[in-house]
Amino acid sequence: MPSPAPDLATLTPDERRRQVRRAVVASAVGTAIEWYDFFLYGVAAALVFPAKFFPSSDPYVGVLLSFSTYFVGFLARPLGAAIFGHIGDRVGRKASLVATLLLMGVATTGIGLVPAYDSIGIWGAVLLTFARVLQGIGVGGEWGGSVLLAAEWSDKGRRGLMASWPQWGAPAGLVLANGAVSAASALSGDDFATWGWRIPFLASVVLVLIGFWIRTGVLETPSFAKRRAEGQLEKAPVAQVLRKHGKEVMLTALLRTGQQAPFYIFSTWLLSYGTKTLGMPRETFLNAVMIAATVSLVTIPLWGHLSDRFGRRRLVLVGCAAMALFPFAYFQLIDSRSVLLIVIAAVIGQAIHDIQYGPQAALIAESFPGKLRYSGASLGYQLASITAGGPAPMIAVWLEHRFGSSTAIAGYLCLAALVSLVSVWLLPDRSQVELEE
């Protein structure tokens, strides 16, 4: 059922502030749960799936095949953006958000129940891939609604901060995912690869129920409710946004290259590299990623807030330039095999990443008109999953295998950052425009 249209003319300042807080909490908590589900697969793809679902392959091929099923989820994200972008621009932000959350919960729980290769052979990998596709569709539709729920309830002077809270859900989900894997590893010990890895996936049911309860209690955004009441909704928002705002869709996808590729190298591929190439315990890298993600819980809203003061494009450009240089130092620190230096590399890398990531949500949402905003923002954001985030771990695996050095991977991340820098430079700054306009 559609949410009732909030009448801003009758809302007191206290009531409006209360609705803003509810919208931000619903966005952040729900996004954290969905990213928990999505990241959990990445951790398992690095640590467990090569042996459980591709045991007949040599180690290099097994890791590559495991990350290939991981990539399938990224391929599905633009499809989710199109499906739920249409729903979000036609039915409402809230309806789309509730549907994506339930879809993610079903898919993640299903992954925890998939039999391994020794039980059903290759069909285990097939079922795993199908569940990953459902995950990709769910998370592909979720981001746009979460950001718009927060952004469309806020005013332009605080939009960068408010829209950064759904971004905050990503490191929160990463902390939850890595924490769940660490707890399951400690609980199951030597049996982690046998059955312990399934526990975090099955536990997703509890988190999804919590998120569902929170999201069903929030009102629809004022701007969408107003357009719906006035009959100003597009019949085919996805087609319209591609026809009228194709440039913005392309630029918002490319501007994420220098943020998304490093993120999945730093948070997912690193686990495989650290355990298999450097020969260090998996807990070392799980803990380093968790510490970095915990720091990110502070730096993401900080950079979002600063983007309201100093300008979003300016701040994101600084982040792109920093990311073009840092990967070379990052791998020097990682390759030292010093636990302290590994943690320092992870923390600094995540903080630099967040200079782009924190303001990014508002920057993308501001690039599209209200009638097409869910579809446009979702497509732009999620298309980067195909060009940047999804292939990044596989490219890193290939570069390491081909050149036998992490320097080649640092060069790849530098190039990705330069792509983002040019894209942000070409995107107009609309941070001073009210979203209603």
N, C-alpha and C positions, 0 to 999 in steps of 0.2 A: 504494500500500500504506500502511495506517495506520502511524504511527510507534509504536515500542514505548513502553509506559507507563513513565515514569520513577518509580522507587520512592524517594520522598523519605526513607523510613526508612533506606535503605541508602546514601544520598548523603552523603559527607563535606562539611563546610563549603566546602572548596576545590573539590570537584566541583560543588557547587551554584553557587558564584560563577562557575565556568567556564561552566556552562549559562546563567546570567543574561547573561554577556558575549556568548555566542553568539547568544542570543535577541535582544539589543539590536542587535548588528551585523547580523543577518539582517533585522531589522525596518527599521533605518535605511537600509542599503544598497539593499535591495529597493524600499523606498518612494521613495528618491531616483531610482532608475531609472524607476519608473512615472511619477513626476511629471515627469521629464525628457521622457518621451514626451508627456504631457498638455500641459505648458507649451509645448513646441515648436510645437504646433498653434496656441496662442494668439499666439505671436510671428509665425508665418507668416500668421495671419488678419489681423493688423494691418498687416503690411508687404508681403505678396506676393499672397495669395489674391484680393483684390478685382480686380486686373488680370488674373490668370491664369485665373480661373474665372468671373468676372462682368464681362467687358470691355465689354459693351454698355450697362451701367448708368452713370448719372452718378456722380461720386465719392461723394456722400453715400449713395446707394442701394447702391453697390458695397460700401462699408464695412459698411453695415447688413446686407446679405445675407451677407457674409463672417462677421460676428459671429453671424449666425443659425445658420450651420452649426456655429460654435463652441458655441452654446447647446445644440444637439442633444446634444452630449456630456454636458452637465449633466443634460438630461432623462433620459438613459440611466443615470445613476449610481444613482438609487434602485432601478432594475431590477437592476443589478449587486449592490446591497446585499441585495436580497431573494433573488436566486439564490445568491450565495456566502455570505450569512448562513445560509441553510438548510444549505448544505454545511458551513460552519464549525461550526455547532451540532450537526450530525448525523454528519459524517465526521471533522472535525478542523480545527484552525486551519492546520496545515501544508499539508494537501492543498489547501485553498482558496487559500492564498498562492501556491503553485507554479502553480496553474491560472491565476490572475489575471495573474501575471507573463508567462506564455507568450502569453496572449490579447493583452495590451498590445503585446508585441513584434511579433506578426503584424500587428496593426492599424497600428502606426506605420510599419513597413517598407512596408506596402501604400500608405500615403499618399505615401511618397517615390516610388512608381511610377505614381501616377495621372496619365494624360495630361491636358494642359491643354485649355482651351476651343477653341483653334485646331486641335486634333487631333480631338477627338470631341464637340465642342459641349457641351451641357448635361449629357451623361453624365459628364463629368469632375466636375462638382459633385455629381452623384448618388453616384458612387463615393466621393468625398471625405466626403460625409455618412454613408454606410454605415460607412466606416472609423472615423469619429468616434464613431458609436454604439458600435462595438466597444470603442473606447478608454474611453468612458464606463462601459460595463458592467464593464470590467476594473478601472478605478480605483475604481468604486463598491463593488466587493467586496473590494478590497485593503486599504483603510484599517483596517477593523475587525479583520482578522486580524493586521496588523502591530502595532496597539496592544495587542491582547490577548496576543500572543506576548510582548511586553515586560512588560506590566502583570501578567499572571498568573504570571510567573516571579519577580516582585519582591515585597517585603513592603510593608505599608501605609506605613511610615516613609519609603520612597524611591519610592513609586509615581508621584508627580508627575514626578520626574526621569526615571525609566525610561520612562514612557509618553510623555515629551516627545521621545524620540529618533526615533520614527517621524514626528513633526511636523517634526523637524530635516530629514527627507528632502525636505520640500517646498522650502525655500530651496536645498538642495543640488541638487535637480533643476532649479530655476530658474537657478542658476548654470551648471550643465551645459548647459541649453538655450540660454541667452543667449550663453554662451561658444562653443558650437558654431555658432550663427548668426553671431557676430562673426568666428570663424575661417573659416567658409565664405564670408562676405562679403569678407574680405580675400583669400582664395584665388581666388575667381571674379571679383572686381572688378565691372565693368559687366555681367557675365553672371550676377550673383547671382539676378536675377528670372527668368532663362531656365532655368538648371540648378543654380546654386549652392545654392539653398534646399533641394534634394533631399538633399544630402549628410548633414546632421544626422539626417534621418529614416532613411536607410539605415544609418547608423552605430549605430542602436538595436540592431541584431542582436548586436553585440559586447557591449553593456551587459547585454542580457537573458541572454546565456549566462553572464556573470559572476554575475548575480543568481541564476540557476537553480542554479549550483554552490554558492553560499553557502546558499541556503534548503533545499536537499535534505539538508544536513548538520546541521540543528538538530532537537532532540527536540520532541515534542508538549508542550504545557503541562501541568503536574501536575494542575491542577483539571479540565481536560477529560478527561485520561486516566483520572482517578479516576472521574468520572461515567460514562465509557464502560465501564469495567471493572465498575461496579456496575449497569449497565443503566438509568441515570437520564437518558436522552436524550429530548428532546421529539420527537414524530413530525412536528409541524408548527410549528416554532419561530416562523416569521414570523407566522402567524395568532394564535398564543398571545400573542406580545409585543404585538401590536396590540390584542388583546382585554383583556389584563390590565394593560398598561403603556402605553396610548395617550397618557396625559398626559405621561409622561416622553419618549416619542418626539416629541411636539409641542414640548415645551419645549427639548429638546436641539437640535431643528432651528432653532427661533427664536433660541436663544442665539447661534447662529453668524452671524446677520444682520450684526451690527456688526463682525464680523471678516472674513467672506468677501467682502461687497460691496466694502469698501475695498481688500482685497487685489487683486482682479481689476481694479479701477480703477487702482491704483498700479502694477501689474505688466504689464498687457496693454493696456487702453484708452489709457494714457498714451503708448504708442508711436505710436499713430495720432494722438492729439491733438498730440503734440510735433512730429511730422513734417509733418502736414497743416495744422493750425491755426496753430502757432507758427512753422512753416517752418524748423525746425532739423534738423541731420543726425541720422539714425536712431542713429548710434553714440553720440551724447550721451546718449540715453535708455536705450539698451541698457546702456551702461556705468554709468549711475546706478542702474538696477535691479540690476545685478550687484553693485555695491558694497553696496547696501542688503541684498541677499540674503546676502552674505558676512558682514555684521554680524549678520544673523539667525541664522547658524550658532552664534553665541555667545549671543545673547539668548534664544533658545528654550529651551535646557536651563537657562539661568540662571533664567528665570521658572518653569520646571517645578520646579527645586530650591527656589526660594523659596516655591512653593505648598505644599511639604511642611512648611515652617517656619511660615508665616503664614496658611495656609488657602487652598484653591482658590477658593471662592466670593468671598472678600474680594478676592483679587488680580484675578480676572476682572472684578469690579464696578469696580475702579479703572481697568482697561483700557477698559471700556465708556465710563466718564465722560470719559476722556482722548480717546477717539476721537470723542465727540460734539462736541468743541471744535476739535480739531486740523485737520480738513479745510479750514477757512476760511483758516488760516495756510498750509497746504500749497499751495493754489492761488495764493496771493499770491506765494509763493516760485517756483513753477513758471512763472507768467506773467511773472516778471521777465526771463526768457530768459538769466539769468546761469547759466553752467555750474556754478559753485560752489554757488549757492543751490538749483539743481535737485538736486544731489547731497545737500545738507543736508536738503532736503525728503524725498527718497526714504529716507534713512537714518533720520530721526526717525519718519517714517510707519511704516516697517517695525518699528522698535523698539516703538512704541506698539501696533501690531497684535499683536506677539508677547506682550504682557502677557495678552492673551486666549488666543492660540493655544497658547502653551507649556503651560499647565495644563489646556487644554481636553480633551485626550485622556483623562486620568485622570478628570476630572470627568464625562465622558460614560460611560466604561466603568463607573464606580462606580454609575451610575444604574439598572443592570439586573442581575437575578439571573443566576447562572452558566449555567443551562440555556438562557437566552434572550439571553445577553450579546452574542454576535456579531451576531445578527439585530437586536436592539434598538439597539445602539450604531451599527451600520452604517446602519440606516434613519434614525435621528435625525440622524446626521452628514450623510448624503447627500441627504436631503430639502431641506436648505438650498441644494443646488445648483439647485433649481428656484425657490426663493423669493428667493435672495440672489445667489450667485456667478454663475450662468448669465446671468440677465437684466441684471446690473450693467453690462457694457460697452454693451449695446444701449440701456439707459436713459440712460447717459451720453451716447451719440451723439445720442439724441433730445433730451435736455435742452439740450445745446450748440446743436443745430440750432434748437430752439424759442426759446431765450432768448438765445442768442449770448453766454453768459457762463458761466464756470466756477463762479460763486457758487451757481448752481442745483444743480450737482453736489455742492458742499460741503454744501448743505442736505439733499440726499438721503442723504448718508453720515451726517450728524448724526442724522437720523431712524432710520436703520438701527441706529446705536449705541444709541439709546434703547430700541428693540425688544429688543435683547440684554440691556440692563440690567434691564428688567422680567422677562424670562424667567429670567435667572440668579437673581434675587431669589426667584422662585417655586419654583426647583428645590431640593429638600432636599440638605443637605450630608452625604454618606456617606463622607467621606475617612478616617474613623477605623474603618471597617468592613472586615474582611478580605474579599477577594473570594470566598473559599471559602464565606462565610456568605451 
